[in-house]
Amino acid sequence: MQNIPKVRKHGNGYIILAPTEAAKSANTIKAQRGTKPKSLCKTSEQVRKEAENAAQKDGRPNPDRFTLLGFNELQVGQYQGQTFHWLAESDISYAAYLVNQMELEGGNTGDNFMNHNKQQLKVKKSFISL
């Protein structure tokens, strides 16, 4: 996994907003299981530890903050369980939608696991250069 997600672009340089085949497949699986979430949200500590373990398995024993955020798993939504990095590469339009929804919520930073995960996604977004 590279630090910067590979953003797919058309020949004219415009970003391809359509989801990849992998993202479409993930949506099909979600549709089959219905609206019930795959699992409950993990604690921010669990997400961090799992991200550190995944980074080490990927050959990054001392990842920087940006790289570590790429390994964070989404805790809610249609791509629950996928990493932030995967989302940026596979369905950039949904990533933009999530960030926009968070901004519309007015920065709700309540002390729960889902809100912490949302804030981490906003931080990751700020590092992605298109």
Backbone atoms as SQL, in Angstrom:
CREATE TABLE atoms (id INTEGER PRIMARY KEY, chain TEXT, resi INTEGER, resn TEXT, atom TEXT, x REAL, y REAL, z REAL);
INSERT INTO atoms VALUES
  (1, 'A', 1, 'MET', 'N', 0.854, -1.179, 0.000),
  (2, 'A', 1, 'MET', 'CA', 0.000, 0.000, 0.000),
  (3, 'A', 1, 'MET', 'C', 0.892, 1.232, 0.000),
  (4, 'A', 2, 'GLN', 'N', 0.656, 2.127, -0.926),
  (5, 'A', 2, 'GLN', 'CA', 1.403, 3.371, -0.967),
  (6, 'A', 2, 'GLN', 'C', 0.724, 4.388, -0.058),
  (7, 'A', 3, 'ASN', 'N', 1.482, 5.422, 0.291),
  (8, 'A', 3, 'ASN', 'CA', 0.919, 6.454, 1.163),
  (9, 'A', 3, 'ASN', 'C', -0.251, 7.184, 0.534),
  (10, 'A', 4, 'ILE', 'N', -0.109, 7.581, -0.724),
  (11, 'A', 4, 'ILE', 'CA', -1.137, 8.370, -1.398),
  (12, 'A', 4, 'ILE', 'C', -2.028, 7.442, -2.209),
  (13, 'A', 5, 'PRO', 'N', -3.336, 7.481, -1.983),
  (14, 'A', 5, 'PRO', 'CA', -4.228, 6.640, -2.800),
  (15, 'A', 5, 'PRO', 'C', -4.121, 7.019, -4.276),
  (16, 'A', 6, 'LYS', 'N', -4.232, 6.027, -5.122),
  (17, 'A', 6, 'LYS', 'CA', -4.207, 6.268, -6.566),
  (18, 'A', 6, 'LYS', 'C', -5.613, 6.658, -6.997),
  (19, 'A', 7, 'VAL', 'N', -5.768, 7.902, -7.391),
  (20, 'A', 7, 'VAL', 'CA', -7.064, 8.398, -7.832),
  (21, 'A', 7, 'VAL', 'C', -7.166, 8.150, -9.330),
  (22, 'A', 8, 'ARG', 'N', -8.206, 7.441, -9.729),
  (23, 'A', 8, 'ARG', 'CA', -8.395, 7.117, -11.145),
  (24, 'A', 8, 'ARG', 'C', -8.852, 8.365, -11.898),
  (25, 'A', 9, 'LYS', 'N', -8.267, 8.552, -13.084),
  (26, 'A', 9, 'LYS', 'CA', -8.607, 9.728, -13.890),
  (27, 'A', 9, 'LYS', 'C', -8.854, 9.319, -15.333),
  (28, 'A', 10, 'HIS', 'N', -9.688, 10.107, -16.001),
  (29, 'A', 10, 'HIS', 'CA', -9.905, 9.952, -17.437),
  (30, 'A', 10, 'HIS', 'C', -8.673, 10.490, -18.159),
  (31, 'A', 11, 'GLY', 'N', -8.589, 10.229, -19.456),
  (32, 'A', 11, 'GLY', 'CA', -7.484, 10.728, -20.258),
  (33, 'A', 11, 'GLY', 'C', -7.355, 12.244, -20.238),
  (34, 'A', 12, 'ASN', 'N', -8.474, 12.941, -20.044),
  (35, 'A', 12, 'ASN', 'CA', -8.448, 14.406, -20.015),
  (36, 'A', 12, 'ASN', 'C', -8.090, 14.964, -18.635),
  (37, 'A', 13, 'GLY', 'N', -7.811, 14.079, -17.677),
  (38, 'A', 13, 'GLY', 'CA', -7.397, 14.511, -16.349),
  (39, 'A', 13, 'GLY', 'C', -8.503, 14.614, -15.317),
  (40, 'A', 14, 'TYR', 'N', -9.762, 14.505, -15.746),
  (41, 'A', 14, 'TYR', 'CA', -10.869, 14.555, -14.791),
  (42, 'A', 14, 'TYR', 'C', -10.920, 13.268, -13.967),
  (43, 'A', 15, 'ILE', 'N', -11.293, 13.412, -12.726),
  (44, 'A', 15, 'ILE', 'CA', -11.375, 12.261, -11.821),
  (45, 'A', 15, 'ILE', 'C', -12.554, 11.375, -12.203),
  (46, 'A', 16, 'ILE', 'N', -12.323, 10.071, -12.163),
  (47, 'A', 16, 'ILE', 'CA', -13.395, 9.104, -12.404),
  (48, 'A', 16, 'ILE', 'C', -14.136, 8.917, -11.084),
  (49, 'A', 17, 'LEU', 'N', -15.388, 9.341, -11.047),
  (50, 'A', 17, 'LEU', 'CA', -16.169, 9.273, -9.814),
  (51, 'A', 17, 'LEU', 'C', -16.894, 7.949, -9.641),
  (52, 'A', 18, 'ALA', 'N', -17.060, 7.198, -10.702),
  (53, 'A', 18, 'ALA', 'CA', -17.778, 5.922, -10.624),
  (54, 'A', 18, 'ALA', 'C', -16.995, 4.934, -9.766),
  (55, 'A', 19, 'PRO', 'N', -17.701, 4.119, -8.985),
  (56, 'A', 19, 'PRO', 'CA', -17.013, 3.123, -8.163),
  (57, 'A', 19, 'PRO', 'C', -16.340, 2.053, -9.020),
  (58, 'A', 20, 'THR', 'N', -15.283, 1.461, -8.474),
  (59, 'A', 20, 'THR', 'CA', -14.598, 0.365, -9.152),
  (60, 'A', 20, 'THR', 'C', -15.470, -0.885, -9.094),
  (61, 'A', 21, 'GLU', 'N', -15.065, -1.911, -9.819),
  (62, 'A', 21, 'GLU', 'CA', -15.796, -3.179, -9.772),
  (63, 'A', 21, 'GLU', 'C', -15.770, -3.759, -8.354),
  (64, 'A', 22, 'ALA', 'N', -14.650, -3.594, -7.653),
  (65, 'A', 22, 'ALA', 'CA', -14.561, -4.084, -6.270),
  (66, 'A', 22, 'ALA', 'C', -15.581, -3.379, -5.382),
  (67, 'A', 23, 'ALA', 'N', -15.753, -2.082, -5.578),
  (68, 'A', 23, 'ALA', 'CA', -16.726, -1.326, -4.784),
  (69, 'A', 23, 'ALA', 'C', -18.146, -1.756, -5.131),
  (70, 'A', 24, 'LYS', 'N', -18.405, -1.974, -6.410),
  (71, 'A', 24, 'LYS', 'CA', -19.734, -2.439, -6.816),
  (72, 'A', 24, 'LYS', 'C', -20.029, -3.799, -6.207),
  (73, 'A', 25, 'SER', 'N', -19.021, -4.656, -6.163),
  (74, 'A', 25, 'SER', 'CA', -19.181, -5.981, -5.562),
  (75, 'A', 25, 'SER', 'C', -19.476, -5.861, -4.068),
  (76, 'A', 26, 'ALA', 'N', -18.781, -4.956, -3.391),
  (77, 'A', 26, 'ALA', 'CA', -19.026, -4.734, -1.958),
  (78, 'A', 26, 'ALA', 'C', -20.447, -4.236, -1.731),
  (79, 'A', 27, 'ASN', 'N', -20.943, -3.383, -2.629),
  (80, 'A', 27, 'ASN', 'CA', -22.323, -2.893, -2.523),
  (81, 'A', 27, 'ASN', 'C', -23.319, -4.021, -2.702),
  (82, 'A', 28, 'THR', 'N', -23.034, -4.950, -3.599),
  (83, 'A', 28, 'THR', 'CA', -23.918, -6.090, -3.825),
  (84, 'A', 28, 'THR', 'C', -24.007, -6.943, -2.567),
  (85, 'A', 29, 'ILE', 'N', -22.878, -7.169, -1.933),
  (86, 'A', 29, 'ILE', 'CA', -22.854, -7.959, -0.694),
  (87, 'A', 29, 'ILE', 'C', -23.668, -7.253, 0.386),
  (88, 'A', 30, 'LYS', 'N', -23.504, -5.933, 0.514),
  (89, 'A', 30, 'LYS', 'CA', -24.269, -5.171, 1.516),
  (90, 'A', 30, 'LYS', 'C', -25.761, -5.264, 1.232),
  (91, 'A', 31, 'ALA', 'N', -26.144, -5.159, -0.037),
  (92, 'A', 31, 'ALA', 'CA', -27.564, -5.235, -0.402),
  (93, 'A', 31, 'ALA', 'C', -28.143, -6.593, -0.025),
  (94, 'A', 32, 'GLN', 'N', -27.346, -7.628, -0.135),
  (95, 'A', 32, 'GLN', 'CA', -27.819, -8.968, 0.195),
  (96, 'A', 32, 'GLN', 'C', -28.031, -9.142, 1.694),
  (97, 'A', 33, 'ARG', 'N', -27.217, -8.473, 2.503),
  (98, 'A', 33, 'ARG', 'CA', -27.383, -8.633, 3.953),
  (99, 'A', 33, 'ARG', 'C', -28.383, -7.637, 4.517),
  (100, 'A', 34, 'GLY', 'N', -28.820, -6.670, 3.710),
  (101, 'A', 34, 'GLY', 'CA', -29.808, -5.689, 4.152),
  (102, 'A', 34, 'GLY', 'C', -29.166, -4.530, 4.877),
  (103, 'A', 35, 'THR', 'N', -29.957, -3.815, 5.644),
  (104, 'A', 35, 'THR', 'CA', -29.455, -2.614, 6.309),
  (105, 'A', 35, 'THR', 'C', -28.782, -2.909, 7.643),
  (106, 'A', 36, 'LYS', 'N', -28.856, -4.139, 8.092),
  (107, 'A', 36, 'LYS', 'CA', -28.228, -4.491, 9.364),
  (108, 'A', 36, 'LYS', 'C', -26.707, -4.354, 9.245),
  (109, 'A', 37, 'PRO', 'N', -26.065, -3.622, 10.165),
  (110, 'A', 37, 'PRO', 'CA', -24.615, -3.468, 10.087),
  (111, 'A', 37, 'PRO', 'C', -23.903, -4.800, 10.276),
  (112, 'A', 38, 'LYS', 'N', -22.718, -4.896, 9.673),
  (113, 'A', 38, 'LYS', 'CA', -21.926, -6.110, 9.769),
  (114, 'A', 38, 'LYS', 'C', -21.554, -6.392, 11.222),
  (115, 'A', 39, 'SER', 'N', -21.234, -5.350, 11.958),
  (116, 'A', 39, 'SER', 'CA', -20.875, -5.483, 13.363),
  (117, 'A', 39, 'SER', 'C', -21.004, -4.118, 14.029),
  (118, 'A', 40, 'LEU', 'N', -20.867, -4.101, 15.335),
  (119, 'A', 40, 'LEU', 'CA', -20.898, -2.840, 16.069),
  (120, 'A', 40, 'LEU', 'C', -19.605, -2.071, 15.820),
  (121, 'A', 41, 'CYS', 'N', -19.647, -0.777, 16.055),
  (122, 'A', 41, 'CYS', 'CA', -18.443, 0.041, 15.903),
  (123, 'A', 41, 'CYS', 'C', -17.390, -0.405, 16.909),
  (124, 'A', 42, 'LYS', 'N', -16.155, -0.411, 16.455),
  (125, 'A', 42, 'LYS', 'CA', -15.033, -0.732, 17.335),
  (126, 'A', 42, 'LYS', 'C', -14.622, 0.541, 18.063),
  (127, 'A', 43, 'THR', 'N', -13.916, 0.372, 19.166),
  (128, 'A', 43, 'THR', 'CA', -13.399, 1.540, 19.873),
  (129, 'A', 43, 'THR', 'C', -12.281, 2.154, 19.044),
  (130, 'A', 44, 'SER', 'N', -12.000, 3.427, 19.294),
  (131, 'A', 44, 'SER', 'CA', -10.914, 4.085, 18.561),
  (132, 'A', 44, 'SER', 'C', -9.587, 3.391, 18.845),
  (133, 'A', 45, 'GLU', 'N', -9.432, 2.867, 20.048),
  (134, 'A', 45, 'GLU', 'CA', -8.209, 2.137, 20.400),
  (135, 'A', 45, 'GLU', 'C', -8.106, 0.841, 19.592),
  (136, 'A', 46, 'GLN', 'N', -9.212, 0.120, 19.430),
  (137, 'A', 46, 'GLN', 'CA', -9.205, -1.102, 18.620),
  (138, 'A', 46, 'GLN', 'C', -8.846, -0.789, 17.173),
  (139, 'A', 47, 'VAL', 'N', -9.447, 0.260, 16.633),
  (140, 'A', 47, 'VAL', 'CA', -9.181, 0.649, 15.242),
  (141, 'A', 47, 'VAL', 'C', -7.706, 0.996, 15.076),
  (142, 'A', 48, 'ARG', 'N', -7.159, 1.754, 16.022),
  (143, 'A', 48, 'ARG', 'CA', -5.747, 2.150, 15.941),
  (144, 'A', 48, 'ARG', 'C', -4.827, 0.943, 15.998),
  (145, 'A', 49, 'LYS', 'N', -5.085, 0.029, 16.944),
  (146, 'A', 49, 'LYS', 'CA', -4.234, -1.161, 17.076),
  (147, 'A', 49, 'LYS', 'C', -4.306, -2.037, 15.832),
  (148, 'A', 50, 'GLU', 'N', -5.506, -2.217, 15.290),
  (149, 'A', 50, 'GLU', 'CA', -5.650, -3.022, 14.079),
  (150, 'A', 50, 'GLU', 'C', -4.947, -2.362, 12.896),
  (151, 'A', 51, 'ALA', 'N', -5.004, -1.035, 12.831),
  (152, 'A', 51, 'ALA', 'CA', -4.312, -0.310, 11.760),
  (153, 'A', 51, 'ALA', 'C', -2.799, -0.478, 11.900),
  (154, 'A', 52, 'GLU', 'N', -2.290, -0.398, 13.123),
  (155, 'A', 52, 'GLU', 'CA', -0.855, -0.592, 13.349),
  (156, 'A', 52, 'GLU', 'C', -0.432, -2.000, 12.947),
  (157, 'A', 53, 'ASN', 'N', -1.231, -3.003, 13.318),
  (158, 'A', 53, 'ASN', 'CA', -0.915, -4.386, 12.950),
  (159, 'A', 53, 'ASN', 'C', -0.934, -4.578, 11.439),
  (160, 'A', 54, 'ALA', 'N', -1.929, -4.002, 10.773),
  (161, 'A', 54, 'ALA', 'CA', -2.026, -4.121, 9.314),
  (162, 'A', 54, 'ALA', 'C', -0.842, -3.430, 8.638),
  (163, 'A', 55, 'ALA', 'N', -0.424, -2.285, 9.169),
  (164, 'A', 55, 'ALA', 'CA', 0.721, -1.568, 8.603),
  (165, 'A', 55, 'ALA', 'C', 1.994, -2.399, 8.753),
  (166, 'A', 56, 'GLN', 'N', 2.162, -3.038, 9.902),
  (167, 'A', 56, 'GLN', 'CA', 3.339, -3.881, 10.108),
  (168, 'A', 56, 'GLN', 'C', 3.338, -5.069, 9.159),
  (169, 'A', 57, 'LYS', 'N', 2.170, -5.683, 8.952),
  (170, 'A', 57, 'LYS', 'CA', 2.068, -6.802, 8.009),
  (171, 'A', 57, 'LYS', 'C', 2.381, -6.353, 6.587),
  (172, 'A', 58, 'ASP', 'N', 2.132, -5.072, 6.295),
  (173, 'A', 58, 'ASP', 'CA', 2.393, -4.510, 4.972),
  (174, 'A', 58, 'ASP', 'C', 3.844, -4.030, 4.848),
  (175, 'A', 59, 'GLY', 'N', 4.649, -4.300, 5.868),
  (176, 'A', 59, 'GLY', 'CA', 6.060, -3.922, 5.820),
  (177, 'A', 59, 'GLY', 'C', 6.347, -2.504, 6.256),
  (178, 'A', 60, 'ARG', 'N', 5.487, -1.941, 7.060),
  (179, 'A', 60, 'ARG', 'CA', 5.669, -0.569, 7.555),
  (180, 'A', 60, 'ARG', 'C', 5.712, -0.598, 9.089),
  (181, 'A', 61, 'PRO', 'N', 6.884, -0.903, 9.650),
  (182, 'A', 61, 'PRO', 'CA', 6.970, -1.045, 11.106),
  (183, 'A', 61, 'PRO', 'C', 6.736, 0.252, 11.879),
  (184, 'A', 62, 'ASN', 'N', 7.061, 1.399, 11.288),
  (185, 'A', 62, 'ASN', 'CA', 6.879, 2.693, 11.959),
  (186, 'A', 62, 'ASN', 'C', 6.154, 3.662, 11.031),
  (187, 'A', 63, 'PRO', 'N', 4.865, 3.425, 10.777),
  (188, 'A', 63, 'PRO', 'CA', 4.151, 4.279, 9.824),
  (189, 'A', 63, 'PRO', 'C', 3.897, 5.677, 10.386),
  (190, 'A', 64, 'ASP', 'N', 3.903, 6.673, 9.481),
  (191, 'A', 64, 'ASP', 'CA', 3.538, 8.021, 9.909),
  (192, 'A', 64, 'ASP', 'C', 2.017, 8.079, 10.083),
  (193, 'A', 65, 'ARG', 'N', 1.543, 9.202, 10.580),
  (194, 'A', 65, 'ARG', 'CA', 0.105, 9.325, 10.896),
  (195, 'A', 65, 'ARG', 'C', -0.764, 9.127, 9.658),
  (196, 'A', 66, 'PHE', 'N', -0.357, 9.712, 8.541),
  (197, 'A', 66, 'PHE', 'CA', -1.128, 9.611, 7.305),
  (198, 'A', 66, 'PHE', 'C', -1.229, 8.157, 6.838),
  (199, 'A', 67, 'THR', 'N', -0.111, 7.454, 6.840),
  (200, 'A', 67, 'THR', 'CA', -0.110, 6.050, 6.421),
  (201, 'A', 67, 'THR', 'C', -0.990, 5.227, 7.346),
  (202, 'A', 68, 'LEU', 'N', -0.877, 5.466, 8.643),
  (203, 'A', 68, 'LEU', 'CA', -1.679, 4.722, 9.614),
  (204, 'A', 68, 'LEU', 'C', -3.171, 4.967, 9.403),
  (205, 'A', 69, 'LEU', 'N', -3.555, 6.193, 9.098),
  (206, 'A', 69, 'LEU', 'CA', -4.966, 6.488, 8.840),
  (207, 'A', 69, 'LEU', 'C', -5.477, 5.718, 7.630),
  (208, 'A', 70, 'GLY', 'N', -4.617, 5.481, 6.660),
  (209, 'A', 70, 'GLY', 'CA', -5.016, 4.710, 5.486),
  (210, 'A', 70, 'GLY', 'C', -5.428, 3.293, 5.839),
  (211, 'A', 71, 'PHE', 'N', -4.883, 2.763, 6.924),
  (212, 'A', 71, 'PHE', 'CA', -5.206, 1.406, 7.367),
  (213, 'A', 71, 'PHE', 'C', -6.426, 1.362, 8.288),
  (214, 'A', 72, 'ASN', 'N', -6.943, 2.522, 8.714),
  (215, 'A', 72, 'ASN', 'CA', -8.140, 2.549, 9.562),
  (216, 'A', 72, 'ASN', 'C', -9.332, 1.970, 8.810),
  (217, 'A', 73, 'GLU', 'N', -10.145, 1.201, 9.510),
  (218, 'A', 73, 'GLU', 'CA', -11.347, 0.624, 8.909),
  (219, 'A', 73, 'GLU', 'C', -12.542, 1.540, 9.118),
  (220, 'A', 74, 'LEU', 'N', -13.375, 1.631, 8.086),
  (221, 'A', 74, 'LEU', 'CA', -14.646, 2.342, 8.213),
  (222, 'A', 74, 'LEU', 'C', -15.530, 1.568, 9.179),
  (223, 'A', 75, 'GLN', 'N', -16.180, 2.271, 10.082),
  (224, 'A', 75, 'GLN', 'CA', -16.996, 1.619, 11.101),
  (225, 'A', 75, 'GLN', 'C', -18.480, 1.585, 10.759),
  (226, 'A', 76, 'VAL', 'N', -18.875, 2.342, 9.765),
  (227, 'A', 76, 'VAL', 'CA', -20.284, 2.399, 9.373),
  (228, 'A', 76, 'VAL', 'C', -20.379, 2.545, 7.865),
  (229, 'A', 77, 'GLY', 'N', -21.594, 2.440, 7.374),
  (230, 'A', 77, 'GLY', 'CA', -21.844, 2.712, 5.963),
  (231, 'A', 77, 'GLY', 'C', -21.742, 1.486, 5.082),
  (232, 'A', 78, 'GLN', 'N', -21.929, 1.720, 3.809),
  (233, 'A', 78, 'GLN', 'CA', -21.990, 0.608, 2.868),
  (234, 'A', 78, 'GLN', 'C', -20.658, -0.102, 2.702),
  (235, 'A', 79, 'TYR', 'N', -19.564, 0.532, 3.085),
  (236, 'A', 79, 'TYR', 'CA', -18.250, -0.100, 2.970),
  (237, 'A', 79, 'TYR', 'C', -17.654, -0.415, 4.338),
  (238, 'A', 80, 'GLN', 'N', -18.499, -0.631, 5.327),
  (239, 'A', 80, 'GLN', 'CA', -18.028, -0.943, 6.677),
  (240, 'A', 80, 'GLN', 'C', -17.026, -2.093, 6.617),
  (241, 'A', 81, 'GLY', 'N', -15.884, -1.908, 7.275),
  (242, 'A', 81, 'GLY', 'CA', -14.850, -2.935, 7.305),
  (243, 'A', 81, 'GLY', 'C', -13.736, -2.700, 6.295),
  (244, 'A', 82, 'GLN', 'N', -13.973, -1.857, 5.303),
  (245, 'A', 82, 'GLN', 'CA', -12.923, -1.516, 4.342),
  (246, 'A', 82, 'GLN', 'C', -12.059, -0.405, 4.945),
  (247, 'A', 83, 'THR', 'N', -10.854, -0.246, 4.417),
  (248, 'A', 83, 'THR', 'CA', -9.965, 0.792, 4.940),
  (249, 'A', 83, 'THR', 'C', -10.228, 2.132, 4.265),
  (250, 'A', 84, 'PHE', 'N', -9.759, 3.195, 4.912),
  (251, 'A', 84, 'PHE', 'CA', -9.879, 4.532, 4.332),
  (252, 'A', 84, 'PHE', 'C', -9.169, 4.578, 2.979),
  (253, 'A', 85, 'HIS', 'N', -7.991, 3.959, 2.916),
  (254, 'A', 85, 'HIS', 'CA', -7.220, 3.949, 1.668),
  (255, 'A', 85, 'HIS', 'C', -8.021, 3.266, 0.559),
  (256, 'A', 86, 'TRP', 'N', -8.619, 2.129, 0.879),
  (257, 'A', 86, 'TRP', 'CA', -9.428, 1.398, -0.105),
  (258, 'A', 86, 'TRP', 'C', -10.568, 2.283, -0.597),
  (259, 'A', 87, 'LEU', 'N', -11.232, 2.976, 0.311),
  (260, 'A', 87, 'LEU', 'CA', -12.356, 3.832, -0.063),
  (261, 'A', 87, 'LEU', 'C', -11.914, 4.936, -1.021),
  (262, 'A', 88, 'ALA', 'N', -10.777, 5.571, -0.730),
  (263, 'A', 88, 'ALA', 'CA', -10.292, 6.660, -1.589),
  (264, 'A', 88, 'ALA', 'C', -9.976, 6.160, -2.994),
  (265, 'A', 89, 'GLU', 'N', -9.507, 4.929, -3.107),
  (266, 'A', 89, 'GLU', 'CA', -9.180, 4.376, -4.423),
  (267, 'A', 89, 'GLU', 'C', -10.384, 3.756, -5.120),
  (268, 'A', 90, 'SER', 'N', -11.335, 3.249, -4.357),
  (269, 'A', 90, 'SER', 'CA', -12.416, 2.456, -4.947),
  (270, 'A', 90, 'SER', 'C', -13.711, 3.216, -5.191),
  (271, 'A', 91, 'ASP', 'N', -14.010, 4.209, -4.368),
  (272, 'A', 91, 'ASP', 'CA', -15.247, 4.974, -4.562),
  (273, 'A', 91, 'ASP', 'C', -15.066, 6.380, -3.995),
  (274, 'A', 92, 'ILE', 'N', -14.313, 7.180, -4.720),
  (275, 'A', 92, 'ILE', 'CA', -13.996, 8.541, -4.265),
  (276, 'A', 92, 'ILE', 'C', -15.252, 9.383, -4.094),
  (277, 'A', 93, 'SER', 'N', -16.278, 9.111, -4.903),
  (278, 'A', 93, 'SER', 'CA', -17.507, 9.901, -4.782),
  (279, 'A', 93, 'SER', 'C', -18.202, 9.617, -3.449),
  (280, 'A', 94, 'TYR', 'N', -18.176, 8.366, -2.982),
  (281, 'A', 94, 'TYR', 'CA', -18.778, 8.041, -1.690),
  (282, 'A', 94, 'TYR', 'C', -17.940, 8.644, -0.555),
  (283, 'A', 95, 'ALA', 'N', -16.620, 8.643, -0.716),
  (284, 'A', 95, 'ALA', 'CA', -15.754, 9.268, 0.286),
  (285, 'A', 95, 'ALA', 'C', -16.083, 10.756, 0.401),
  (286, 'A', 96, 'ALA', 'N', -16.252, 11.415, -0.747),
  (287, 'A', 96, 'ALA', 'CA', -16.607, 12.840, -0.747),
  (288, 'A', 96, 'ALA', 'C', -17.977, 13.049, -0.106),
  (289, 'A', 97, 'TYR', 'N', -18.908, 12.151, -0.401),
  (290, 'A', 97, 'TYR', 'CA', -20.248, 12.230, 0.190),
  (291, 'A', 97, 'TYR', 'C', -20.160, 12.136, 1.718),
  (292, 'A', 98, 'LEU', 'N', -19.392, 11.173, 2.227),
  (293, 'A', 98, 'LEU', 'CA', -19.268, 11.008, 3.680),
  (294, 'A', 98, 'LEU', 'C', -18.697, 12.264, 4.334),
  (295, 'A', 99, 'VAL', 'N', -17.643, 12.797, 3.736),
  (296, 'A', 99, 'VAL', 'CA', -17.021, 13.994, 4.302),
  (297, 'A', 99, 'VAL', 'C', -17.997, 15.165, 4.262),
  (298, 'A', 100, 'ASN', 'N', -18.720, 15.312, 3.156),
  (299, 'A', 100, 'ASN', 'CA', -19.713, 16.383, 3.048),
  (300, 'A', 100, 'ASN', 'C', -20.799, 16.223, 4.115),
  (301, 'A', 101, 'GLN', 'N', -21.276, 15.013, 4.330),
  (302, 'A', 101, 'GLN', 'CA', -22.301, 14.773, 5.347),
  (303, 'A', 101, 'GLN', 'C', -21.787, 15.139, 6.734),
  (304, 'A', 102, 'MET', 'N', -20.518, 14.823, 7.007),
  (305, 'A', 102, 'MET', 'CA', -19.945, 15.171, 8.306),
  (306, 'A', 102, 'MET', 'C', -19.896, 16.684, 8.484),
  (307, 'A', 103, 'GLU', 'N', -19.541, 17.386, 7.414),
  (308, 'A', 103, 'GLU', 'CA', -19.481, 18.845, 7.499),
  (309, 'A', 103, 'GLU', 'C', -20.872, 19.437, 7.685),
  (310, 'A', 104, 'LEU', 'N', -21.881, 18.842, 7.059),
  (311, 'A', 104, 'LEU', 'CA', -23.259, 19.307, 7.230),
  (312, 'A', 104, 'LEU', 'C', -23.764, 19.066, 8.648),
  (313, 'A', 105, 'GLU', 'N', -23.238, 18.029, 9.303),
  (314, 'A', 105, 'GLU', 'CA', -23.627, 17.739, 10.686),
  (315, 'A', 105, 'GLU', 'C', -23.111, 18.807, 11.640),
  (316, 'A', 106, 'GLY', 'N', -22.250, 19.674, 11.159),
  (317, 'A', 106, 'GLY', 'CA', -21.760, 20.773, 11.983),
  (318, 'A', 106, 'GLY', 'C', -20.646, 20.393, 12.923),
  (319, 'A', 107, 'GLY', 'N', -19.880, 19.392, 12.566),
  (320, 'A', 107, 'GLY', 'CA', -18.738, 19.025, 13.386),
  (321, 'A', 107, 'GLY', 'C', -19.111, 18.315, 14.661),
  (322, 'A', 108, 'ASN', 'N', -20.190, 17.549, 14.639),
  (323, 'A', 108, 'ASN', 'CA', -20.586, 16.778, 15.814),
  (324, 'A', 108, 'ASN', 'C', -19.434, 15.867, 16.211),
  (325, 'A', 109, 'THR', 'N', -18.837, 16.151, 17.347),
  (326, 'A', 109, 'THR', 'CA', -17.709, 15.344, 17.801),
  (327, 'A', 109, 'THR', 'C', -18.044, 14.649, 19.110),
  (328, 'A', 110, 'GLY', 'N', -19.283, 14.216, 19.233),
  (329, 'A', 110, 'GLY', 'CA', -19.686, 13.502, 20.436),
  (330, 'A', 110, 'GLY', 'C', -18.722, 12.374, 20.749),
  (331, 'A', 111, 'ASP', 'N', -18.662, 12.012, 21.994),
  (332, 'A', 111, 'ASP', 'CA', -17.696, 11.012, 22.428),
  (333, 'A', 111, 'ASP', 'C', -18.232, 9.607, 22.189),
  (334, 'A', 112, 'ASN', 'N', -18.308, 9.221, 20.924),
  (335, 'A', 112, 'ASN', 'CA', -18.648, 7.839, 20.621),
  (336, 'A', 112, 'ASN', 'C', -17.748, 7.359, 19.497),
  (337, 'A', 113, 'PHE', 'N', -17.702, 6.052, 19.304),
  (338, 'A', 113, 'PHE', 'CA', -16.750, 5.451, 18.380),
  (339, 'A', 113, 'PHE', 'C', -16.985, 5.891, 16.943),
  (340, 'A', 114, 'MET', 'N', -18.255, 6.000, 16.540),
  (341, 'A', 114, 'MET', 'CA', -18.560, 6.368, 15.170),
  (342, 'A', 114, 'MET', 'C', -18.070, 7.784, 14.871),
  (343, 'A', 115, 'ASN', 'N', -18.291, 8.721, 15.777),
  (344, 'A', 115, 'ASN', 'CA', -17.846, 10.096, 15.548),
  (345, 'A', 115, 'ASN', 'C', -16.328, 10.187, 15.486),
  (346, 'A', 116, 'HIS', 'N', -15.640, 9.404, 16.312),
  (347, 'A', 116, 'HIS', 'CA', -14.176, 9.410, 16.255),
  (348, 'A', 116, 'HIS', 'C', -13.713, 8.906, 14.892),
  (349, 'A', 117, 'ASN', 'N', -14.331, 7.847, 14.381),
  (350, 'A', 117, 'ASN', 'CA', -13.967, 7.293, 13.078),
  (351, 'A', 117, 'ASN', 'C', -14.224, 8.314, 11.978),
  (352, 'A', 118, 'LYS', 'N', -15.322, 9.046, 12.070),
  (353, 'A', 118, 'LYS', 'CA', -15.630, 10.079, 11.076),
  (354, 'A', 118, 'LYS', 'C', -14.557, 11.165, 11.090),
  (355, 'A', 119, 'GLN', 'N', -14.143, 11.589, 12.270),
  (356, 'A', 119, 'GLN', 'CA', -13.126, 12.635, 12.353),
  (357, 'A', 119, 'GLN', 'C', -11.804, 12.162, 11.757),
  (358, 'A', 120, 'GLN', 'N', -11.469, 10.891, 11.944),
  (359, 'A', 120, 'GLN', 'CA', -10.244, 10.357, 11.359),
  (360, 'A', 120, 'GLN', 'C', -10.322, 10.377, 9.838),
  (361, 'A', 121, 'LEU', 'N', -11.491, 10.077, 9.284),
  (362, 'A', 121, 'LEU', 'CA', -11.667, 10.117, 7.832),
  (363, 'A', 121, 'LEU', 'C', -11.478, 11.544, 7.320),
  (364, 'A', 122, 'LYS', 'N', -11.972, 12.540, 8.063),
  (365, 'A', 122, 'LYS', 'CA', -11.784, 13.932, 7.647),
  (366, 'A', 122, 'LYS', 'C', -10.301, 14.287, 7.633),
  (367, 'A', 123, 'VAL', 'N', -9.553, 13.803, 8.608),
  (368, 'A', 123, 'VAL', 'CA', -8.113, 14.066, 8.645),
  (369, 'A', 123, 'VAL', 'C', -7.444, 13.421, 7.439),
  (370, 'A', 124, 'LYS', 'N', -7.797, 12.188, 7.141),
  (371, 'A', 124, 'LYS', 'CA', -7.214, 11.480, 5.997),
  (372, 'A', 124, 'LYS', 'C', -7.518, 12.234, 4.711),
  (373, 'A', 125, 'LYS', 'N', -8.732, 12.727, 4.566),
  (374, 'A', 125, 'LYS', 'CA', -9.124, 13.458, 3.358),
  (375, 'A', 125, 'LYS', 'C', -8.244, 14.682, 3.154),
  (376, 'A', 126, 'SER', 'N', -7.872, 15.333, 4.212),
  (377, 'A', 126, 'SER', 'CA', -7.099, 16.567, 4.086),
  (378, 'A', 126, 'SER', 'C', -5.706, 16.322, 3.514),
  (379, 'A', 127, 'PHE', 'N', -5.228, 15.085, 3.560),
  (380, 'A', 127, 'PHE', 'CA', -3.907, 14.768, 3.031),
  (381, 'A', 127, 'PHE', 'C', -3.943, 14.357, 1.562),
  (382, 'A', 128, 'ILE', 'N', -5.108, 14.009, 1.040),
  (383, 'A', 128, 'ILE', 'CA', -5.202, 13.500, -0.328),
  (384, 'A', 128, 'ILE', 'C', -5.142, 14.663, -1.301),
  (385, 'A', 129, 'SER', 'N', -4.139, 14.639, -2.160),
  (386, 'A', 129, 'SER', 'CA', -4.042, 15.688, -3.180),
  (387, 'A', 129, 'SER', 'C', -4.499, 15.118, -4.506),
  (388, 'A', 130, 'LEU', 'N', -5.400, 15.809, -5.140),
  (389, 'A', 130, 'LEU', 'CA', -5.916, 15.354, -6.420),
  (390, 'A', 130, 'LEU', 'C', -5.238, 16.178, -7.482);
